[in-house]
Amino acid sequence: MDAIVAKPYGLERNIKDRDDLKVKYLEQKILPEICKILNENFQTNHKNRFWKIIVGTWLRSTLQLLLNRINTLKQCLQLEEISGTTVYNSNYSALAIPHLRAGFTYFFDNPKWNNILIGRILTLINNNKIPINFIDDNNEVYSYKVLETNDTNKKHVNKKNIKNYIYQGYKKIAEKLVRNKDAFLINTYINSKQLAKLEINLGQLPQFWKKIEVNINAKPNQSLRKRLTKKLLKKSEDDLENVLRNLLFELLPVCHLEGFEELKKIVNKQPWPKKPKFIFTSNNFGTDEIFKLYTAIKTENGSKYYVGQHGNNYFTGRYFFPRVEEQTADKFLTWGWESKLSKYIPMYIFKTSGVKSKYNNKGKLLLVERPQFIRRMPWDTHDEFTDYFEDQKNFVRELSQDPKKNLLIRLSASNANINLNEISRWHDFDKTLIIDDGKTRLEKLIADSRLVIHSYDTTGFLENLSLNIPTMVFWQNGFDHLRDSVKSDYQILVDAGLVYFSSKSISKKVNEVWDNVDQWWSQKKVQDAKVFFSNKYAKSSKNPTKSLISFFKNYNNY
């Protein structure tokens, strides 16, 4: 095609810093107004925390997404000579997603949904600068992929599996013995054995609750959404605020508006504790709509809400902190990080507690690839991924013959839902490369490897450090993604040869240590850096449940 691709938006650090502050400012400004409007609509008097647990993650993601689309369009209109554009002329409710998980996994990257969104934005910011050609949308009903459920009631596990039979039988009995004031623990990242021990010490029967996915049957109500939009409209000199006020109730997930009563009924049907002493999760606070509504209701009625650290970057990442789950929790349990704020309780890295360290000192070189991030960040994540992929090829290109011969490239499983054709791209570069499509359990691949390379700042790097598995990490742009307060900690890893900022420097190190990785890994400088960093951000525990039991009992009057 005779075409020019417009310049990507927002990749420079000063722009990311500015946009981060803007998102935080507007979130604080708009959320109380949304809470008030939702209370009026449902004739309730819930506190802001109630609604923030339910819509907080969505609001922040929507602000980030809109900031990117608005500024990308403005930059394009400013730098290029645009003759016009064509968008779908869809009804008012065309942008309403069923629930947040559907939005993250399908809509935010969907070309048609984005085309309609861009059309809405252009009508608000264009000021007749370019002509917009609207074409009829002959299929206004979206057909998004039905989400796979993790509910163990679904018969997706082999019925002949005796473990599943035992679990299903235990589950039926255990659910009937739930008491109203039992603690509710779900997706805690603690392994099953430790979770059972924890619940028994709390004086209750272990439940092993699983996430439940639902499809909301309610449909968008155009007149209702338009009426609520009028209550939010205020003129502003800022394009992002104006667009947000005009589109927010058009974008609000159906489960938070038309399907809210339906969602309540689903929550009430769950066999979960009616008056839990406390609620604890390390995962379900983001897109689990049933859990979020349950938690909002129970916390408003006096239950305590505790959140465990979900992954890396919580206390090191430069942008969008504190996260919504940090703000809404009564206490936030970290993987070792300490704070002067009483909300944060230092614990240990839940994911690897009780896990035995396994790697093969004569095994492969494992390169772990990052996912392509969904297009909901303020900057252009697709262009960023293109640069990233080139860097990965440079790493492979610089490897010596023996480590390259033993190389296994592990792709992100989440990229399978995005049309990236990564395997083809890699094989276009080098047909001899061995690729794992992300379906093999990472623990199995690590057990067969002598050295693990993480090509981005990832949770997996922290996990390997805590397990004392030989590992290195490299990424582009130096310390740009880190908070200033933690750069000295990362510099210790750089000085010890664990962190690199270029594909060339890390490949040189891999070539150097390949024949005796264990000797390099056991060096005092390397081990001292690993221990220092792990104790601060990925602490191990010899008796992992003891500190949790002590915390829960002390804070909940057991």
C-alpha positions as CSV (number, residue, x, y, z in Angstrom):
1,M,0.0,0.0,0.0
2,D,1.1,3.6,-0.6
3,A,0.9,4.4,3.1
4,I,2.8,6.1,5.9
5,V,2.6,4.7,9.4
6,A,2.1,7.5,11.9
7,K,4.7,8.1,14.5
8,P,4.1,6.1,17.7
9,Y,3.1,8.1,20.8
10,G,4.5,8.4,24.3
11,L,7.7,6.2,24.3
12,E,9.9,9.0,25.8
13,R,10.4,8.9,29.5
14,N,9.5,12.5,30.1
15,I,6.2,11.9,28.3
16,K,5.5,8.7,30.3
17,D,6.2,10.7,33.5
18,R,3.8,13.4,32.5
19,D,1.0,11.0,31.4
20,D,1.4,9.0,34.6
21,L,0.7,12.2,36.7
22,K,-2.3,13.1,34.4
23,V,-3.9,9.7,34.8
24,K,-3.5,9.8,38.6
25,Y,-4.9,13.3,38.8
26,L,-8.0,12.6,36.7
27,E,-8.6,9.3,38.5
28,Q,-8.8,11.1,41.8
29,K,-11.0,13.8,40.4
30,I,-13.5,11.7,38.5
31,L,-13.9,8.6,40.7
32,P,-16.0,10.4,43.5
33,E,-18.3,11.8,40.8
34,I,-18.8,8.3,39.3
35,C,-19.5,6.9,42.8
36,K,-22.2,9.5,43.4
37,I,-23.9,8.9,40.1
38,L,-23.9,5.1,40.6
39,N,-25.3,5.5,44.1
40,E,-28.1,7.7,42.7
41,N,-28.8,5.2,39.9
42,F,-29.1,2.2,42.2
43,Q,-30.6,4.2,45.1
44,T,-27.8,3.1,47.4
45,N,-25.4,4.9,49.7
46,H,-22.2,3.0,49.3
47,K,-18.9,4.5,50.2
48,N,-16.3,5.4,47.5
49,R,-14.2,2.4,48.6
50,F,-17.1,0.1,47.7
51,W,-17.2,1.4,44.1
52,K,-13.4,1.6,43.8
53,I,-13.1,-2.1,44.5
54,I,-15.6,-2.8,41.7
55,V,-14.7,-0.2,39.0
56,G,-11.3,1.1,40.1
57,T,-9.2,-1.1,37.8
58,W,-11.5,-0.4,34.9
59,L,-11.4,3.3,35.4
60,R,-7.6,3.4,35.5
61,S,-7.3,1.2,32.4
62,T,-9.8,3.4,30.6
63,L,-8.0,6.6,31.4
64,Q,-4.7,5.0,30.1
65,L,-6.4,3.7,27.0
66,L,-8.1,7.0,26.2
67,L,-5.0,9.0,26.8
68,N,-3.1,6.9,24.3
69,R,-5.9,7.1,21.6
70,I,-6.4,10.8,22.0
71,N,-2.7,11.8,21.9
72,T,-1.9,9.4,19.1
73,L,-4.7,11.0,17.0
74,K,-3.7,14.6,18.0
75,Q,0.0,13.9,17.1
76,C,-1.1,12.3,13.8
77,L,-3.3,15.3,12.9
78,Q,-0.5,17.7,13.8
79,L,2.4,16.0,12.0
80,E,0.6,14.6,8.9
81,E,-1.7,16.0,6.2
82,I,-4.8,13.9,6.7
83,S,-7.4,14.1,3.9
84,G,-10.1,12.3,5.9
85,T,-11.0,9.0,7.7
86,T,-13.8,6.4,7.7
87,V,-15.4,5.0,10.8
88,Y,-18.4,2.8,11.6
89,N,-21.6,4.6,12.5
90,S,-22.6,2.4,15.4
91,N,-25.2,3.0,18.1
92,Y,-24.3,4.7,21.3
93,S,-23.7,1.5,23.3
94,A,-21.4,-0.1,20.8
95,L,-18.4,0.4,23.1
96,A,-19.9,-1.2,26.2
97,I,-18.0,-4.4,27.0
98,P,-19.7,-7.3,29.0
99,H,-17.1,-7.3,31.8
100,L,-13.5,-6.2,32.3
101,R,-11.8,-9.5,31.5
102,A,-13.6,-9.6,28.2
103,G,-12.3,-6.1,27.6
104,F,-8.7,-6.9,28.4
105,T,-8.7,-10.1,26.4
106,Y,-10.6,-9.1,23.3
107,F,-12.0,-5.6,22.9
108,F,-9.0,-3.3,23.7
109,D,-7.1,-4.9,20.8
110,N,-10.1,-5.4,18.5
111,P,-9.8,-3.3,15.3
112,K,-13.5,-2.7,14.9
113,W,-14.0,-1.7,18.5
114,N,-11.0,0.7,18.3
115,N,-12.4,2.1,15.0
116,I,-15.6,3.0,16.7
117,L,-13.8,4.5,19.7
118,I,-11.6,6.6,17.4
119,G,-14.7,7.8,15.6
120,R,-16.2,8.9,19.0
121,I,-13.0,10.7,20.0
122,L,-12.6,12.5,16.6
123,T,-16.1,13.9,16.9
124,L,-15.1,15.4,20.2
125,I,-11.6,16.7,19.4
126,N,-11.5,17.2,15.6
127,N,-13.2,20.6,15.4
128,N,-14.0,19.9,11.7
129,K,-10.3,19.8,10.9
130,I,-10.7,16.7,8.7
131,P,-13.8,15.1,7.1
132,I,-15.2,12.0,8.8
133,N,-17.0,9.5,6.6
134,F,-19.4,7.4,8.6
135,I,-20.4,4.0,7.2
136,D,-23.2,1.8,8.5
137,D,-22.4,-1.0,10.8
138,N,-24.4,-4.0,9.6
139,N,-23.3,-6.2,12.5
140,E,-23.6,-4.2,15.7
141,V,-23.5,-7.3,17.9
142,Y,-19.9,-8.3,18.8
143,S,-19.0,-11.9,18.8
144,Y,-16.1,-12.2,21.3
145,K,-14.5,-15.4,22.4
146,V,-16.3,-17.1,25.3
147,L,-13.8,-17.2,28.1
148,E,-12.5,-20.5,29.3
149,T,-13.6,-21.1,32.8
150,N,-11.4,-22.2,35.7
151,D,-14.5,-23.4,37.7
152,T,-13.8,-26.9,38.8
153,N,-17.5,-27.7,38.4
154,K,-16.8,-27.7,34.6
155,K,-15.8,-31.1,33.4
156,H,-12.6,-30.0,31.7
157,V,-10.5,-32.3,33.8
158,N,-10.2,-36.0,32.8
159,K,-13.0,-37.7,34.7
160,K,-10.8,-40.8,35.1
161,N,-8.3,-38.8,37.0
162,I,-8.6,-40.2,40.6
163,K,-7.2,-36.9,42.1
164,N,-10.1,-35.0,40.4
165,Y,-12.6,-37.5,41.8
166,I,-11.2,-37.1,45.3
167,Y,-11.2,-33.3,44.9
168,Q,-14.7,-33.1,43.6
169,G,-16.0,-35.3,46.4
170,Y,-14.1,-33.3,49.1
171,K,-15.4,-30.0,47.5
172,K,-19.0,-31.0,47.8
173,I,-18.7,-32.0,51.5
174,A,-16.5,-29.0,52.4
175,E,-18.8,-26.4,50.9
176,K,-21.7,-27.7,53.0
177,L,-19.6,-27.1,56.2
178,V,-18.7,-23.5,55.5
179,R,-19.4,-21.3,58.5
180,N,-20.6,-17.7,58.2
181,K,-17.5,-16.2,59.9
182,D,-14.9,-18.4,58.2
183,A,-12.1,-16.5,56.5
184,F,-12.3,-16.5,52.7
185,L,-9.1,-17.3,50.9
186,I,-8.9,-17.5,47.1
187,N,-6.0,-17.6,44.6
188,T,-3.5,-16.7,47.3
189,Y,-0.5,-18.0,45.4
190,I,0.2,-20.2,48.4
191,N,0.5,-23.9,47.5
192,S,-2.3,-26.3,48.4
193,K,-0.5,-28.0,51.3
194,Q,0.4,-24.7,52.9
195,L,-3.1,-23.3,52.3
196,A,-4.6,-26.3,54.0
197,K,-2.3,-25.9,57.0
198,L,-3.1,-22.2,57.2
199,E,-6.9,-22.7,57.2
200,I,-6.7,-25.6,59.8
201,N,-4.7,-23.3,62.1
202,L,-7.4,-20.7,61.6
203,G,-9.9,-23.2,62.9
204,Q,-11.7,-23.9,59.6
205,L,-12.0,-26.6,57.0
206,P,-9.8,-26.0,53.9
207,Q,-11.9,-25.0,50.9
208,F,-9.5,-24.4,47.9
209,W,-11.9,-21.9,46.3
210,K,-11.5,-21.4,42.5
211,K,-12.3,-18.4,40.3
212,I,-15.7,-18.6,38.6
213,E,-16.3,-17.1,35.2
214,V,-19.8,-15.9,34.2
215,N,-21.3,-14.4,31.1
216,I,-23.7,-11.5,31.9
217,N,-26.9,-11.7,29.9
218,A,-28.0,-8.0,30.3
219,K,-27.6,-5.8,27.3
220,P,-26.5,-2.1,27.1
221,N,-29.3,0.4,27.7
222,Q,-28.7,3.5,25.5
223,S,-31.2,5.8,27.2
224,L,-29.8,5.0,30.7
225,R,-26.2,5.5,29.6
226,K,-27.1,8.9,28.0
227,R,-28.9,10.0,31.1
228,L,-25.9,9.2,33.3
229,T,-23.5,10.8,30.9
230,K,-25.4,14.1,31.3
231,K,-24.8,14.0,35.0
232,L,-21.0,13.7,34.4
233,L,-20.6,16.3,31.7
234,K,-18.6,19.4,32.6
235,K,-16.6,21.6,30.2
236,S,-12.8,21.4,30.6
237,E,-9.8,22.8,28.8
238,D,-8.3,19.3,28.8
239,D,-9.2,17.0,25.9
240,L,-8.7,13.8,28.0
241,E,-11.1,15.0,30.7
242,N,-13.7,16.1,28.1
243,V,-13.5,12.8,26.2
244,L,-13.7,10.9,29.4
245,R,-16.7,12.7,30.7
246,N,-18.5,12.1,27.3
247,L,-17.5,8.5,26.9
248,L,-17.2,7.1,30.4
249,F,-20.7,5.7,30.7
250,E,-20.7,4.5,27.2
251,L,-17.5,2.5,28.0
252,L,-18.7,1.2,31.5
253,P,-18.9,-2.6,31.5
254,V,-22.4,-4.0,31.4
255,C,-21.8,-6.0,34.6
256,H,-21.3,-2.7,36.5
257,L,-24.6,-1.1,35.2
258,E,-27.3,-3.0,33.4
259,G,-26.1,-6.3,34.7
260,F,-25.3,-5.2,38.3
261,E,-28.4,-6.7,39.8
262,E,-27.8,-9.9,37.9
263,L,-24.2,-10.0,39.2
264,K,-25.5,-9.5,42.8
265,K,-27.7,-12.6,42.4
266,I,-24.7,-14.6,41.2
267,V,-22.7,-13.4,44.2
268,N,-25.5,-14.3,46.6
269,K,-25.7,-17.9,45.2
270,Q,-22.0,-18.6,46.0
271,P,-21.4,-21.0,48.9
272,W,-18.9,-18.5,50.3
273,P,-18.9,-17.3,54.0
274,K,-21.7,-14.8,54.6
275,K,-19.8,-12.8,57.2
276,P,-16.1,-13.6,56.6
277,K,-13.6,-12.5,59.3
278,F,-11.4,-11.5,56.5
279,I,-10.8,-11.9,52.7
280,F,-7.4,-12.7,51.2
281,T,-6.3,-13.0,47.6
282,S,-3.2,-12.3,45.5
283,N,-5.0,-12.4,42.2
284,N,-8.8,-11.9,42.0
285,F,-8.9,-8.1,42.6
286,G,-8.5,-7.2,38.9
287,T,-11.0,-8.8,36.6
288,D,-13.0,-11.3,38.8
289,E,-16.3,-9.4,38.9
290,I,-17.9,-11.9,41.3
291,F,-15.1,-11.6,43.8
292,K,-14.9,-7.8,43.5
293,L,-18.6,-7.4,44.3
294,Y,-18.5,-9.9,47.1
295,T,-15.5,-8.2,48.6
296,A,-17.1,-4.7,48.3
297,I,-20.2,-5.9,50.0
298,K,-18.4,-7.7,52.8
299,T,-15.8,-5.0,53.6
300,E,-18.6,-2.5,53.9
301,N,-20.2,-4.8,56.4
302,G,-17.0,-5.0,58.5
303,S,-14.9,-7.8,57.0
304,K,-11.2,-7.1,56.6
305,Y,-9.6,-7.2,53.1
306,Y,-6.0,-8.4,52.6
307,V,-4.2,-8.5,49.4
308,G,-1.0,-10.4,48.7
309,Q,1.6,-9.1,46.2
310,H,0.7,-10.3,42.7
311,G,4.1,-10.0,40.9
312,N,7.1,-7.8,40.4
313,N,7.2,-4.0,39.9
314,Y,4.9,-3.2,42.8
315,F,7.5,-1.2,44.7
316,T,10.1,-0.8,41.9
317,G,8.0,0.2,38.9
318,R,7.9,3.9,38.0
319,Y,4.4,4.2,36.8
320,F,0.8,3.9,38.1
321,F,1.5,3.3,41.7
322,P,0.0,2.7,44.1
323,R,-2.2,0.2,42.3
324,V,-5.9,0.0,43.0
325,E,-5.6,-3.2,45.1
326,E,-3.0,-1.5,47.3
327,Q,-5.4,1.5,47.9
328,T,-8.5,-0.6,48.6
329,A,-6.9,-3.3,50.8
330,D,-6.8,-3.0,54.6
331,K,-3.4,-4.6,54.6
332,F,-1.1,-5.4,51.7
333,L,1.3,-8.4,52.2
334,T,4.6,-7.9,50.3
335,W,7.3,-10.4,49.2
336,G,9.7,-8.8,51.7
337,W,9.6,-5.1,50.8
338,E,9.3,-2.9,53.9
339,S,7.6,0.5,54.2
340,K,7.0,3.1,56.9
341,L,3.3,2.9,56.1
342,S,1.5,0.5,58.4
343,K,-0.6,-0.8,55.5
344,Y,2.3,-2.8,54.1
345,I,3.2,-6.1,55.9
346,P,6.5,-7.7,54.8
347,M,6.2,-11.4,54.2
348,Y,7.9,-13.7,51.7
349,I,7.5,-14.6,48.0
350,F,4.3,-16.8,48.1
351,K,4.8,-18.3,44.6
352,T,8.0,-20.2,45.4
353,S,7.5,-21.0,49.1
354,G,7.8,-24.8,49.6
355,V,9.1,-25.2,46.0
356,K,12.3,-27.2,45.5
357,S,14.9,-25.6,43.3
358,K,15.4,-27.6,40.1
359,Y,17.7,-26.9,37.2
360,N,20.1,-29.0,35.1
361,N,23.7,-27.8,35.2
362,K,24.3,-29.6,31.9
363,G,21.1,-28.5,30.3
364,K,19.8,-25.9,27.9
365,L,19.9,-22.1,27.6
366,L,16.3,-20.9,28.2
367,L,15.3,-17.5,26.9
368,V,12.0,-16.4,28.3
369,E,10.1,-13.9,26.1
370,R,7.7,-11.2,27.3
371,P,4.1,-10.9,26.2
372,Q,2.8,-8.3,23.8
373,F,0.9,-6.0,26.1
374,I,-2.7,-5.2,25.4
375,R,-3.2,-1.8,23.9
376,R,-4.4,-0.1,27.1
377,M,-1.2,1.7,28.2
378,P,-0.7,5.5,27.5
379,W,2.3,4.7,25.2
380,D,2.5,2.7,22.1
381,T,3.1,-0.9,23.3
382,H,3.0,-2.4,19.8
383,D,5.9,-0.2,18.6
384,E,7.7,-0.9,21.8
385,F,7.3,-4.7,21.2
386,T,8.8,-4.3,17.6
387,D,11.9,-2.8,19.1
388,Y,12.0,-5.5,21.7
389,F,11.8,-8.3,19.2
390,E,14.7,-6.8,17.2
391,D,16.7,-6.8,20.5
392,Q,15.9,-10.5,21.0
393,K,17.3,-11.4,17.6
394,N,20.4,-9.5,18.3
395,F,20.9,-11.5,21.5
396,V,20.6,-14.8,19.6
397,R,22.9,-13.5,16.8
398,E,25.7,-12.8,19.2
399,L,25.7,-16.2,20.9
400,S,28.5,-18.6,20.4
401,Q,27.9,-21.9,18.7
402,D,27.5,-24.1,21.7
403,P,25.0,-22.0,23.8
404,K,23.1,-21.2,20.6
405,K,22.9,-25.0,19.8
406,N,21.3,-25.5,23.2
407,L,19.0,-22.5,23.1
408,L,15.3,-22.9,23.7
409,I,13.1,-19.8,23.2
410,R,10.0,-19.8,25.3
411,L,7.2,-17.5,24.0
412,S,4.5,-16.0,26.1
413,A,1.3,-18.1,26.1
414,S,-0.8,-14.9,26.2
415,N,0.6,-13.9,22.8
416,A,-1.3,-16.8,21.2
417,N,-4.4,-14.6,21.4
418,I,-2.7,-11.9,19.4
419,N,-1.8,-12.3,15.7
420,L,1.9,-11.9,16.1
421,N,3.1,-15.0,14.2
422,E,6.1,-15.1,16.5
423,I,7.2,-18.6,15.6
424,S,7.2,-17.7,11.9
425,R,9.1,-14.5,12.7
426,W,11.8,-16.4,14.6
427,H,12.1,-19.0,11.9
428,D,12.3,-16.3,9.2
429,F,15.3,-15.1,11.2
430,D,16.8,-18.6,11.8
431,K,15.1,-21.9,10.8
432,T,17.3,-23.9,13.2
433,L,15.9,-22.3,16.4
434,I,13.9,-24.4,18.8
435,I,10.7,-22.6,20.0
436,D,8.3,-23.4,22.8
437,D,4.9,-21.8,22.1
438,G,4.2,-21.1,25.8
439,K,2.1,-24.1,26.5
440,T,4.8,-26.1,28.4
441,R,4.9,-25.4,32.1
442,L,7.8,-23.0,32.7
443,E,8.9,-25.0,35.8
444,K,9.6,-28.0,33.5
445,L,11.6,-25.9,31.1
446,I,13.7,-24.4,33.9
447,A,14.3,-27.9,35.3
448,D,15.9,-28.8,32.0
449,S,18.1,-25.7,31.8
450,R,21.4,-24.7,33.2
451,L,20.9,-21.0,32.7
452,V,17.7,-18.9,32.4
453,I,17.6,-15.6,30.6
454,H,14.6,-13.3,31.2
455,S,14.4,-10.7,28.5
456,Y,12.4,-8.2,30.5
457,D,12.0,-7.1,34.1
458,T,9.7,-9.9,35.2
459,T,8.3,-11.8,38.1
460,G,10.1,-14.9,36.9
461,F,13.4,-13.3,37.6
462,L,12.4,-12.7,41.3
463,E,11.2,-16.3,41.5
464,N,14.5,-17.7,40.2
465,L,16.5,-15.5,42.6
466,S,14.5,-16.8,45.5
467,L,15.0,-20.4,44.4
468,N,18.8,-19.9,43.7
469,I,18.4,-20.9,40.0
470,P,21.2,-19.4,37.8
471,T,19.5,-16.6,36.0
472,M,20.2,-13.3,34.2
473,V,17.9,-10.5,32.9
474,F,18.3,-7.8,30.2
475,W,16.1,-5.0,29.0
476,Q,16.3,-1.9,26.9
477,N,16.3,1.7,28.2
478,G,18.4,1.2,31.3
479,F,16.7,2.2,34.6
480,D,13.9,4.3,32.9
481,H,11.1,2.1,34.1
482,L,12.3,2.1,37.7
483,R,11.6,4.5,40.6
484,D,14.6,6.6,41.5
485,S,14.5,5.2,45.1
486,V,15.3,1.6,43.9
487,K,18.0,2.2,41.3
488,S,20.8,1.7,43.7
489,D,19.4,-1.8,44.5
490,Y,19.3,-2.7,40.9
491,Q,22.8,-1.3,40.4
492,I,24.1,-4.0,42.7
493,L,22.7,-6.6,40.4
494,V,24.2,-4.8,37.4
495,D,27.7,-4.7,39.1
496,A,27.4,-8.5,39.9
497,G,26.5,-9.4,36.3
498,L,22.9,-10.3,36.8
499,V,21.3,-7.4,35.0
500,Y,22.2,-6.1,31.5
501,F,21.0,-3.2,29.4
502,S,22.0,-4.5,25.9
503,S,21.7,-7.8,24.0
504,K,25.3,-7.6,23.1
505,S,26.6,-7.4,26.7
506,I,24.5,-10.2,28.0
507,S,25.3,-12.6,25.1
508,K,29.0,-11.9,25.7
509,K,28.5,-12.9,29.4
510,V,26.5,-16.0,28.4
511,N,29.3,-17.1,26.1
512,E,31.9,-16.5,28.8
513,V,30.2,-18.6,31.6
514,W,28.5,-21.3,29.4
515,D,30.9,-24.1,30.0
516,N,30.7,-23.7,33.8
517,V,27.5,-21.8,34.8
518,D,27.6,-23.2,38.4
519,Q,31.1,-21.8,39.0
520,W,29.9,-18.3,37.9
521,W,26.7,-18.5,39.9
522,S,28.5,-19.6,43.1
523,Q,30.9,-16.6,43.0
524,K,30.6,-14.6,46.2
525,K,29.8,-11.3,44.4
526,V,27.0,-13.0,42.5
527,Q,25.6,-14.7,45.6
528,D,25.9,-11.7,47.8
529,A,23.9,-9.6,45.2
530,K,21.3,-12.3,44.9
531,V,20.8,-12.6,48.6
532,F,20.6,-8.8,49.1
533,F,18.1,-8.3,46.4
534,S,16.0,-11.4,47.3
535,N,15.8,-10.4,51.0
536,K,14.4,-7.1,49.9
537,Y,12.0,-8.0,47.1
538,A,11.7,-11.8,46.9
539,K,12.3,-13.1,50.4
540,S,12.4,-16.9,51.1
541,S,10.9,-18.5,54.2
542,K,11.9,-21.7,55.9
543,N,8.5,-21.9,57.7
544,P,6.3,-20.0,55.2
545,T,2.9,-20.5,56.9
546,K,4.0,-19.5,60.4
547,S,4.3,-15.8,59.7
548,L,0.9,-15.8,57.8
549,I,-0.8,-17.6,60.7
550,S,0.6,-15.1,63.1
551,F,-0.4,-12.2,61.0
552,F,-4.0,-13.3,60.5
553,K,-4.5,-14.3,64.1
554,N,-3.1,-11.0,65.5
555,Y,-5.1,-8.8,63.1
556,N,-8.4,-10.7,63.4
557,N,-8.8,-11.5,67.1
558,Y,-8.5,-15.3,66.9
